[in-house]
Amino acid sequence: MESIQSLLQQAHALWRQGNEQGMIEYLEKVIHLCRLEHDDKKLIEILNEYSGSLRNVGRYDEAIAAINESLQIFEKNKTYSPQTYATILINLGNTYREKKSYFESEMYLLKAKEIFQSMGDTSYAYIGLLNNLALLYQDTNNYDAAHKLQLEAVHLLESTEYQVPLAISYNNLYEISKHIKEPSELSPEIYLDKAAYILQREVGTSHPMYAAVLNNRADYEINQHHYDEALQLYREALPIVKHNYGIESQAYKSVQQNLEYVKDLIETLQQSSKPFRKTGLELGRELSHYVAQDVELNLPDISPYICLALVGTGSECLGYDDTVSEDHDFTKRCQLFLPDDIYKSYKDKLISYFTNYSQGLVQLESISQFYKRYTLYPEGPQSPAEYRRIPQDLLCTATNGEVFLDNLGTFTNIRQRLLTYYPEDIRLRKIAYELNQLAQSGQYNLPRMLQRGDTVAAQLALSQFVNHYMLAVHLLNKSYAPFYKWIYRHTCNLPILGNTVKYGIPDVLNSSLNDTKHHIDHLCNALIQELQSHALSNSSIDFLTYQAKEVMQRIQDQALRTEDSWVE
């Protein structure tokens, strides 16, 4: 038979993963053992923990029964402390709150509050009481009282090691701040950013508490009319809630309902609004259709060899063009690529045919010319040494946009090989370099420049940090980074750390220089967590030069592994 300690360790491991359903089974075994051993003190503790898990999955009556059993045991043992009694009352009040029995909830929570105040106790248990009372008043629309209690909880937590409860309190403050009449200390989304950073670091992005923050962030984006962003956040939250609570839970049903609402809203808006412009890629696709037909009818000899695409320079090749893009060098265009020999043989004839082409601009080029211009090599880089010579933004330029038709397949074969990304040793080498640059600019030089009062140098260090952070995120995603003016937008759409960049980079840039350390620490911790989750580091040291060394050890090529990782 397993021991109480062993079972609790397994239960708590499931809790850290956010798996409340799995935790319940182990707690039931612990309760059985406590009864067999007549360990009343431990039984009270486990019954209350068990009731919390039952409450979290919507089994309220069973949770209340478990707490009442603990109260009966407490009343038989007069030696137990008032704090224990108050804690049981908090659990009972919180369960009634979630059951929406608000009168009973307030009665038990206020009784617990009286006990803590009579002892002058502002411990973690008291902070939990403040949170629960704030939620009760929030549920009953008494937002001013809820706000006051939640702020008291935050101020007590900020000076403690209880970072996860602090994140929960920030998340609760967002909910309350939407309703209070007086302006809050911070804008609502800042509370969510703070909560997200803490939870990413402390419990990871698969925990239901993180899903709760995503849900609230989506709510905020809806209020800002950013419906696509809200939809993506709900889509990220839903599988987390499903895994931890199951599809029958109220939490899952709520997120699912929110997701469907936003999808319907987006569809309604799209149907009611007429598109005011076509994108460059859409125009290029239309033009390529006409070009393919013309070539087949009037230039049939080259038809088997043509590749029609829109790739390379221009915001339209990234899908980022808008009305501002149309003020220069923007037109309906596509490119016609051919093998070298065909291109040389038909170049003059093609130029004559497509000059002043009525459907749009057709740009002629050989396949080798295109790839040599952007990658230095007519067939693109192939060896690790060749890949090292090419900046990320040029590789992005060579592989962006869309290929509309490729009858021969040569252009697409090179493109697909490049899109498989750098050889792994080169990717790791580049990650290590970026980590060193991040450590040097953001963790070392920035604070030193601030100590010296050199704000210009500090701004430059911060700019370097932000740029290298986004380059590192691209490397983790195996995605080539574009030219600097598009790198932030491109990074925000990446699955790994995209949301962290989306909210974290504006936060650090919009903060005063003296307040940037907190934001930089959070960004670095999020990066370290991803390195560990992808088995690129086993170290928890937060100075990124140590992380760079960890990454370098994963390089298989000995010569590359022993290189100076400070040199690109």
C-alpha positions in Angstrom: 0.0 0.0 0.0 1.3 3.4 -0.9 2.0 5.9 1.9 0.1 9.1 2.5 3.3 11.1 1.6 3.7 9.2 -1.7 0.1 9.7 -2.7 0.3 13.4 -1.8 3.4 13.8 -3.9 1.6 12.3 -6.9 -1.5 14.4 -6.3 0.5 17.6 -6.0 2.5 16.8 -9.2 -0.9 16.6 -11.0 -1.9 20.0 -9.4 1.3 21.6 -10.7 0.3 20.4 -14.2 -3.2 21.9 -13.6 -4.8 18.4 -13.7 -7.5 18.7 -11.0 -9.4 15.7 -12.2 -6.4 13.4 -11.9 -5.6 14.8 -8.5 -9.0 13.9 -7.0 -8.4 10.1 -7.2 -5.2 10.4 -5.2 -6.7 12.6 -2.6 -9.5 10.1 -2.1 -6.9 7.4 -1.4 -5.1 9.7 1.1 -8.5 10.4 2.9 -9.1 6.6 3.2 -5.6 6.1 4.8 -6.1 9.0 7.2 -9.3 7.5 8.4 -7.7 4.1 8.8 -4.8 5.7 10.8 -7.2 8.0 12.8 -5.0 10.9 11.9 -7.6 13.6 12.4 -5.3 16.6 11.9 -4.1 15.3 8.5 -7.6 14.4 7.6 -8.9 17.9 8.2 -6.1 19.2 5.9 -6.8 16.7 3.1 -10.6 17.1 3.3 -10.2 20.8 2.6 -7.7 20.2 -0.2 -10.1 17.6 -1.6 -13.0 19.9 -1.4 -11.1 22.5 -3.4 -10.4 20.1 -6.2 -14.1 19.0 -6.2 -15.1 22.7 -6.3 -12.8 23.4 -9.3 -14.5 20.7 -11.4 -18.1 21.8 -10.4 -18.9 19.1 -7.8 -20.1 21.6 -5.2 -22.3 19.4 -3.0 -19.6 16.9 -2.6 -17.1 19.6 -1.8 -19.5 21.0 0.9 -19.9 17.6 2.4 -16.1 17.2 2.6 -15.7 20.5 4.4 -18.6 19.8 6.8 -16.8 16.6 7.7 -13.7 18.5 8.5 -15.7 20.9 10.7 -17.2 18.0 12.7 -13.7 16.7 13.3 -12.4 20.2 14.3 -15.3 20.6 16.8 -14.3 17.4 18.6 -10.6 18.5 18.9 -10.6 21.8 21.0 -6.8 22.0 20.7 -6.8 23.0 17.1 -5.9 26.6 16.3 -8.4 29.4 15.4 -6.5 29.8 12.1 -7.4 26.2 11.2 -11.1 27.0 11.9 -10.9 30.2 9.8 -9.3 28.3 6.9 -12.1 25.8 6.9 -14.7 28.6 6.9 -12.9 30.2 4.0 -13.2 27.0 2.0 -16.8 26.6 2.9 -17.6 30.2 2.0 -15.8 29.9 -1.3 -17.6 26.8 -2.3 -20.9 28.4 -1.6 -19.8 31.4 -3.7 -19.1 29.2 -6.7 -22.4 27.4 -6.1 -24.0 30.9 -6.2 -25.3 30.6 -2.7 -24.1 34.1 -1.9 -25.8 34.7 1.5 -24.2 31.6 3.0 -20.9 32.5 1.3 -20.7 36.0 2.8 -21.7 34.7 6.3 -18.8 32.2 6.4 -16.2 34.5 4.8 -17.0 37.4 7.1 -16.8 35.1 10.1 -13.4 34.0 9.0 -12.3 37.6 8.5 -13.3 38.4 12.1 -11.1 35.6 13.4 -8.0 36.8 11.4 -8.5 40.5 12.4 -9.0 39.6 16.1 -5.5 38.0 16.0 -3.9 40.7 13.8 -3.1 38.0 11.3 -2.1 39.1 7.7 -0.7 35.8 6.7 -1.1 34.1 3.3 -4.4 32.5 4.6 -5.7 36.0 5.3 -4.7 37.1 1.8 -6.7 34.2 0.4 -9.7 35.3 2.4 -9.4 38.8 0.9 -9.3 37.3 -2.6 -12.4 35.2 -1.9 -14.4 38.0 -0.4 -13.4 40.2 -3.4 -14.7 37.5 -5.8 -18.0 37.3 -3.8 -18.6 41.0 -4.0 -17.6 41.0 -7.6 -20.2 38.3 -8.3 -22.8 40.3 -6.5 -21.9 43.5 -8.3 -20.4 45.3 -5.3 -17.3 46.3 -7.3 -16.0 49.1 -5.1 -15.8 46.7 -2.1 -14.3 44.0 -4.3 -11.7 46.5 -5.6 -10.7 47.6 -2.1 -10.2 44.1 -0.9 -8.3 42.9 -4.0 -5.9 45.9 -3.8 -5.2 45.0 -0.1 -4.4 41.5 -1.2 -2.1 42.6 -4.0 -0.2 45.0 -1.7 0.3 42.2 0.9 1.4 39.7 -1.8 3.9 41.9 -3.6 6.4 41.7 -0.8 6.1 37.9 -0.4 7.3 34.8 -2.3 3.8 33.9 -3.3 4.0 34.8 -6.9 1.2 32.5 -8.3 -1.4 34.0 -5.9 -0.2 37.4 -6.9 -0.8 36.5 -10.5 -4.3 35.3 -9.6 -4.9 38.6 -7.8 -3.8 40.6 -10.8 -6.2 38.6 -13.0 -9.0 39.3 -10.5 -8.2 43.0 -10.5 -8.7 43.1 -14.3 -12.2 41.7 -13.8 -13.0 44.3 -11.2 -11.4 47.3 -12.9 -13.9 47.0 -15.8 -16.7 48.0 -13.5 -15.4 50.5 -10.9 -16.3 54.1 -11.3 -13.0 55.5 -10.2 -9.9 55.0 -12.4 -7.7 52.1 -11.3 -4.0 52.4 -10.5 -3.1 50.8 -13.8 -4.8 50.3 -17.1 -6.7 47.0 -17.1 -4.5 45.2 -19.6 -1.4 45.8 -17.5 -2.9 43.6 -14.7 -3.2 40.8 -17.3 0.3 41.3 -18.6 1.7 41.0 -15.1 -0.4 37.9 -14.4 0.7 36.3 -17.7 4.4 36.9 -17.1 4.3 35.4 -13.6 2.3 32.3 -14.6 4.6 31.6 -17.6 7.5 31.6 -15.3 6.0 29.8 -12.3 3.5 27.2 -13.7 4.0 27.3 -17.5 1.6 27.8 -20.3 -0.4 24.6 -20.0 -1.9 25.4 -16.6 -5.6 26.4 -16.2 -4.6 29.6 -14.4 -2.8 30.7 -17.5 -5.9 29.8 -19.5 -7.9 32.1 -17.3 -5.5 35.0 -18.1 -5.8 34.2 -21.8 -9.6 34.3 -21.5 -9.5 37.7 -19.8 -7.0 39.0 -22.4 -9.4 37.9 -25.1 -12.2 39.8 -23.3 -10.0 42.9 -23.3 -9.3 42.6 -27.0 -13.0 42.3 -27.7 -13.6 45.5 -25.9 -10.9 47.1 -28.1 -12.6 45.6 -31.2 -9.6 43.4 -31.9 -11.7 40.4 -32.7 -9.1 38.3 -34.6 -6.7 38.6 -31.6 -9.5 37.6 -29.2 -10.3 34.5 -31.3 -6.7 33.4 -31.3 -6.5 33.8 -27.5 -9.7 31.7 -27.0 -8.3 29.1 -29.3 -5.1 28.9 -27.2 -7.1 28.7 -23.9 -9.6 26.1 -24.9 -7.3 23.0 -25.2 -5.7 23.9 -21.8 -9.1 24.0 -20.1 -10.2 20.8 -21.9 -7.1 18.9 -20.7 -7.4 20.0 -17.1 -11.1 20.2 -16.4 -12.8 18.2 -19.2 -15.5 19.1 -21.7 -18.3 18.9 -19.1 -16.8 21.5 -16.9 -18.3 25.0 -16.7 -14.9 26.5 -17.5 -14.7 24.6 -20.8 -18.2 25.4 -21.8 -17.6 29.1 -21.0 -14.5 29.4 -23.1 -16.1 27.4 -25.9 -19.1 29.7 -25.8 -16.9 32.8 -25.9 -14.9 31.4 -28.9 -18.1 30.7 -30.9 -19.4 34.1 -30.1 -16.3 35.8 -31.5 -16.3 33.6 -34.6 -19.9 34.5 -35.3 -19.1 38.2 -34.7 -16.2 38.1 -37.1 -18.3 36.4 -39.8 -21.1 38.9 -39.3 -18.7 41.8 -39.7 -17.1 40.3 -42.7 -20.4 39.8 -44.4 -21.6 43.3 -43.6 -18.5 45.1 -44.7 -17.3 45.2 -48.3 -13.5 44.9 -48.8 -12.1 48.2 -49.9 -9.0 46.9 -51.5 -7.3 43.7 -52.7 -4.0 42.7 -51.3 -0.9 42.5 -53.4 -0.9 38.7 -53.2 -4.5 38.6 -54.4 -3.7 40.9 -57.3 -0.6 38.8 -58.1 -2.6 35.6 -58.1 -5.2 37.1 -60.5 -2.4 38.3 -62.8 -0.6 35.0 -62.8 -3.8 33.3 -64.0 -3.9 35.5 -67.1 -0.2 35.1 -67.7 -0.4 31.3 -67.5 -3.2 31.3 -70.1 -1.3 33.7 -72.4 1.9 31.6 -72.3 0.0 28.4 -73.0 -1.7 29.9 -76.0 1.0 32.2 -77.4 4.3 30.9 -76.1 3.6 27.2 -75.8 7.3 26.2 -76.0 8.1 27.7 -72.6 4.9 26.7 -70.8 6.4 23.5 -69.3 9.2 25.6 -67.7 7.4 28.6 -66.2 7.1 29.5 -62.5 4.7 32.3 -61.6 5.1 33.8 -58.2 5.1 37.0 -56.0 8.1 36.7 -53.8 11.0 38.9 -52.6 10.9 42.6 -51.6 7.8 44.6 -50.9 5.3 44.5 -48.0 2.8 42.6 -50.2 5.2 39.6 -50.2 4.7 39.3 -46.5 1.0 40.0 -46.7 1.5 43.3 -44.8 0.5 45.8 -47.5 -2.2 48.3 -46.8 -3.3 51.7 -48.2 -0.1 53.3 -47.0 1.9 50.7 -49.2 0.2 52.2 -52.3 2.1 55.5 -52.1 5.1 54.1 -54.0 6.2 51.0 -56.1 2.8 49.2 -55.6 1.1 47.7 -58.6 -0.6 44.6 -59.8 2.4 42.4 -60.5 3.8 38.9 -60.6 7.1 37.3 -61.5 7.9 34.8 -64.2 10.9 32.6 -63.4 12.6 30.3 -65.9 15.6 28.0 -65.9 18.8 29.7 -67.2 18.9 28.2 -70.6 15.2 28.8 -71.4 15.5 32.3 -70.0 18.5 33.2 -72.2 16.8 31.7 -75.3 13.5 33.5 -74.9 14.4 36.6 -72.9 14.1 39.1 -75.8 10.8 37.6 -77.0 9.4 37.6 -73.5 10.4 41.2 -72.8 8.7 42.3 -76.0 5.6 40.3 -75.2 5.1 41.5 -71.6 6.2 45.1 -72.1 3.0 47.2 -71.6 1.1 44.0 -70.8 -2.5 45.1 -70.3 -3.2 42.9 -67.3 -0.4 44.1 -65.1 3.4 44.1 -64.6 5.2 40.9 -65.3 8.8 40.8 -64.0 11.1 38.3 -65.8 14.0 36.6 -64.2 15.9 33.4 -64.3 15.7 31.1 -61.2 19.4 31.3 -60.5 19.4 35.1 -60.7 16.7 35.4 -58.1 18.3 33.0 -55.6 21.8 34.3 -56.1 20.6 37.9 -55.5 19.1 37.0 -52.1 21.2 34.0 -50.9 24.5 34.5 -52.8 24.1 31.1 -54.4 22.3 30.2 -57.7 20.6 27.2 -56.0 20.5 28.7 -52.5 22.9 27.7 -49.7 23.4 24.0 -49.1 26.3 23.5 -46.7 26.4 24.8 -43.1 29.2 27.2 -44.1 27.0 28.7 -46.9 24.0 29.2 -44.6 26.2 31.1 -42.1 27.0 33.7 -44.7 23.4 34.8 -45.3 21.5 37.2 -42.9 18.1 36.0 -41.7 16.2 38.9 -43.5 17.6 37.9 -46.9 16.6 34.2 -46.4 13.2 35.5 -45.4 13.0 37.6 -48.6 14.0 34.6 -50.7 11.2 32.4 -49.2 8.3 34.8 -48.5 5.2 35.5 -50.6 3.5 32.8 -52.7 4.3 30.6 -55.7 1.1 30.5 -57.8 2.3 28.0 -60.5 5.5 26.0 -61.0 5.3 23.6 -63.9 8.9 22.5 -63.8 9.2 22.5 -60.0 12.8 23.7 -59.8 12.0 27.1 -58.1 9.7 25.4 -55.6 12.3 22.6 -54.8 14.9 25.2 -53.8 12.3 27.2 -51.9 11.1 24.2 -49.9 14.7 23.2 -49.1 15.4 26.7 -47.7 12.1 26.6 -45.7 13.3 23.5 -43.9 15.5 26.1 -42.2 19.1 26.3 -41.1 21.0 23.0 -40.5 20.4 22.3 -36.8 24.0 23.0 -35.6 23.9 26.4 -37.3 20.5 27.2 -35.7 21.9 26.3 -32.3 25.0 28.4 -33.0 22.9 31.4 -33.9 20.7 31.0 -30.8 23.7 31.0 -28.6 25.0 34.2 -30.3 21.6 35.9 -29.8 21.5 34.8 -26.1 24.9 36.4 -25.6 23.8 39.6 -27.3 20.7 39.7 -25.1 22.8 39.2 -21.9 25.2 41.9 -23.0 22.7 44.5 -24.0 19.7 44.1 -21.7 21.1 42.3 -18.6 24.5 43.9 -18.4 25.0 47.2 -20.3 21.6 48.7 -19.8 21.7 48.8 -16.0 25.3 50.0 -16.1 24.4 52.8 -18.4 21.6 53.8 -16.2 23.9 53.9 -13.2 26.1 56.3 -15.1 23.1 58.4 -16.1 23.9 57.9 -19.8 20.3 57.7 -21.1 21.3 57.7 -24.8 23.5 54.7 -24.4 20.8 53.0 -22.3 18.2 53.6 -25.0 20.7 52.1 -27.6 21.2 49.0 -25.3 17.5 48.6 -24.9 17.0 48.8 -28.7 19.7 46.1 -29.2 18.0 43.9 -26.6 14.6 44.1 -28.3 16.0 43.4 -31.7 18.0 40.4 -30.6 15.1 39.1 -28.6 12.9 38.9 -31.7 15.7 37.3 -33.7 16.1 34.7 -31.0 12.3 34.0 -31.1 12.5 33.5 -34.8 15.3 31.0 -34.4 13.3 29.0 -31.8 10.4 29.0 -34.2 12.6 28.0 -37.2 11.3 31.0 -39.1 13.5 33.5 -40.9 13.2 37.1 -39.5 12.2 39.8 -42.0 13.7 43.3 -42.5 13.7 45.3 -39.2 10.5 47.3 -39.9 8.4 44.2 -40.2 10.1 42.0 -37.5 7.8 42.9 -34.6 4.7 42.2 -36.6 6.1 39.0 -37.9 7.2 37.8 -34.5 3.8 38.4 -32.9 2.3 35.8 -35.3 4.8 33.0 -34.3 3.5 30.2 -32.1 6.5 30.1 -29.7 6.7 33.3 -27.6 4.6 35.3 -30.1 2.2 36.5 -27.5 5.0 37.2 -25.1 6.6 39.5 -27.8 3.2 41.0 -28.7 2.6 42.3 -25.2 6.0 42.2 -23.6 8.0 44.3 -26.1 5.6 47.3 -26.1 5.6 47.1 -22.3 9.4 47.3 -22.0 9.6 50.1 -24.7 6.8 52.1 -23.1 8.3 51.9 -19.6 10.6 54.5 -18.3 14.2 53.4 -18.6 14.5 52.9 -14.8 11.5 50.6 -14.8 12.7 48.3 -17.6 14.5 45.7 -15.5 11.3 44.0 -14.4 10.1 43.6 -18.0 13.4 42.4 -19.2 13.6 39.8 -16.5 10.2 38.5 -17.5 11.1 38.3 -21.1 14.4 36.5 -20.3 12.6 34.1 -18.0 10.0 33.3 -20.7 12.9 32.6 -23.1 14.7 30.3 -20.7 11.5 28.4 -20.1 11.2 27.7 -23.9 14.9 26.7 -24.1 14.2 24.2 -21.3 10.9 22.9 -22.8 12.8 22.3 -26.2 15.6 20.5 -24.4 18.1 23.2 -25.3 19.1 23.9 -21.7 19.0 22.2 -18.3 20.1 25.3 -16.4 17.8 27.7 -14.5 20.5 30.4 -14.2 18.8 33.6 -15.5 21.9 35.3 -16.9 21.7 34.4 -20.6 25.4 33.9 -21.2 25.0 30.7 -19.2 22.1 29.7 -21.3 24.2 30.3 -24.4 26.8 27.8 -23.1 24.0 25.2 -22.5 22.9 25.6 -26.1 26.4 25.4 -27.5 26.8 22.0 -25.8 24.0 20.6 -28.0 26.0 21.3 -31.2 27.2 18.0 -32.8 30.0 19.4 -34.9 33.0 19.7 -32.6 34.7 22.5 -34.4 31.5 24.6 -34.4 30.8 23.7 -30.7 34.2 25.0 -29.6 33.9 28.3 -31.5 33.5 31.7 -29.7 29.7 32.1 -29.4 30.1 35.9 -29.0 31.2 36.1 -32.7 28.4 35.7 -35.2 
